[in-house]
Amino acid sequence: MSKKILAMDGGGTSLRVTAISSEGKKRKSYSTGVNITAVSSSNLISIFSLVRDDIWIPDVILAAFSGAGDRIREGKLRQALESVFRDSEIEVIMDIEGLYRAAVGEERGVVVVSGTGSTVYGHDHSGVAVKSGGWGHIFDDEGSAYWISKELIAASLKYRDGLIPHDPVFDQLVQFFETDNIEELVNLTLLPDMKTKIASFSKVALKDPSELVKIVADKGIGILAKRTLRVLERTGEVDTIHTFGGSFASAYYNERFSKMINCHRTSLFTGNVDEILAEQMFEKLNRS
């Protein structure tokens, strides 16, 4: 008798779930955020109860969540899951580990993320995790969509104060965010989904980048590339570097990143992490 599998991929803005059994496959996406730092334990229990009622009680759960790399946050998440799925076998991992398993599988590789945030992740020859970056938008995330947009907004304010010359991207910023002037861009910090909204501008900026956009992007891409090369020193050479996130949809970003990592082979990962993890688990358990 095959087991019922449930895989979760949770971030600050959404939760994606895939369930598989011999009866078939179900996949659902919830627009509710599951930021372990900000969401209370009672809210986590409510969210997981909704998943249970929508799908089923599984035998095995694999939960890949942003913030789960921290011991206290991982414990908070595990406690909420165990209170809802009392008889399930539960494994909790970081979202980046979930992405790694989905993109790399049983092969060897490295994943590089540049979406709202940025990070580089792999495993060494002993299977030990190797990570660089991913320290959050205040202290880190260079080269990410949020970081690029934030740096361009900062530059526009310097232009407003007469410190640097005009660049066309400043006009794009005002137009994109529908503000009357550059000064009003600072109000973006008041939005509840500030990071996502600010990050969304990088797609526009990178489509036909001005000279300033190239300078800013190259600085961030350069740091992300250095992180990638340092991780490769620990993991050893791999066949493919798996890229993930909106920044890699830009031809300019891809070209510059590839050059800075010495033209190492890359592959853009576009799959659904929860779905692939569920399929991997289901196949592995049935084999065993």
Secondary structure, 3 states (H helix, E strand, C coil): CCCCEEEEEECCCCEEEEEEECCEEEEEEECCCCCCCCCCHHHHHHHHHHHHHHCCCCCEEEEEECCCCCHHHHHHHHHHHHHHCCCCEEEEEEHHHHHHHHHHCCCCEEEEEECCCEEEEEECCCCCEEEEECCCCCCCCCCCHHHHHHHHHHHHHHHHCCCCCCCHHHHHHHHHCCCCCHHHHHHHHHCCCHHHHHHCHHHHHHHCCCHHHHHHHHHHHHHHHHHHHHHHHHHCCCCEEEEECHHHHCHHHHHHHHHHCCCCCEEECCCCHHHHHHHHHHHHHHHC
